[in-house]
């Protein structure tokens, strides 16, 4: 059993990570300020004897005795992270430093996750360095990685599609009569989202995404239909 801390553990990815690590027999601490996460995401875990939930914002120091830290605490959607850019920056910088400080104290391993927005478009990609050898891996959920940069591991689906194609399939699968409206591209939104997963294939035993767009949308639609039918919300 390992003692693990997941910041942003009440989010969509964080809550599923909590489930996985608990299922492997670990002791899991979930911290979240519920800005984009939701209590309903982890409600089914509350009675688990190895699960602990703390309402906390990682821009403020926090300390616990842990062996591994998964830092997922930052808004991913432009709607959320542009709502309060200063707070988003504080979470990404001060929050990450606080998580690294806890790791230094415990000599713990850290996984730092990020979306593609932090990198911008391909020609504007920034690189990151390891900090005191605490950061074992940085996972970017999308975007390109320069050939000479071996730190982050991209996890995503390299099969590209346009937003028009996505919208058309959603309308088809839901039977919606909604009209597709073209709006200006949000500021700072990357124009290309095609991850290079060659490093993930190499490091994760030939890992490949197994669910393609249409199959994923079928599951997603069923998921939200169930949520709406129960009158609850799980982001």
C-alpha positions, 0 to 999 in steps of 0.5 A: 500500500502506498500513501498517495495524494491527488490534487484536483481529485474531484475532477473528471480525470482525478476522480477516476484516478482516485478509483484506480489507485484505491482499487490497487489497494492504496491509501488516497488523499483527495484535495480539491477546492471544487472550482471545476471538480464536483463532490458527486464525482467522488461521493461513491468513494467516501465510505472507502476505508482508505479514502480521505477528502480535504477541501483545499486550494493548493495556492495555499501550503498544505502538508501530508506524509505521502509517497506519491503526488499527482497534481491535476489541480488546474482548470482545463477548459478555456471557459474556466481558466479564462474566468479568472486568469490570475487565479489560474496562473497562481494555481499553475505556478504557486500551486505546483510549487507547493506540491513540489515543496510537499514532495521535497519534504517527503522525498515523494514522486510527483506527476504533473499534468497539463493540457495543451493550452499551456503550450500554445500552438506548435511553433510557440511550444515551451519546454519545461525542466525537472525541478530538483529531480522531483518531477518524474513525468509531465503528462500533456493530454494533447499537443506536439512534443519537439523531437529533442524534448523527452520530459513530457509524455503525451497521452491522447488520440492522434486521429485529428477531426474538425470541430464541425465534424465533431458537432455533426456527429453529436447532432446525429447521435443525440437526434438534436435539432440544434443548429451549428453556429460558427463563432470566433476562436477563443483567445489563446486557444491552440489551433491544432490538437494532434498529440505525438504519442510515440514516447507513450508507446515506447514507455508504456508498453506500446500503449494506444488509445482504444476508443475512437471518436464515435464510440467515445461520444456514444459513451459520453452521451449515455453518461450525461443522459444518466446524470440528467435523469438523476438530476445530479451533476458530475463534470 
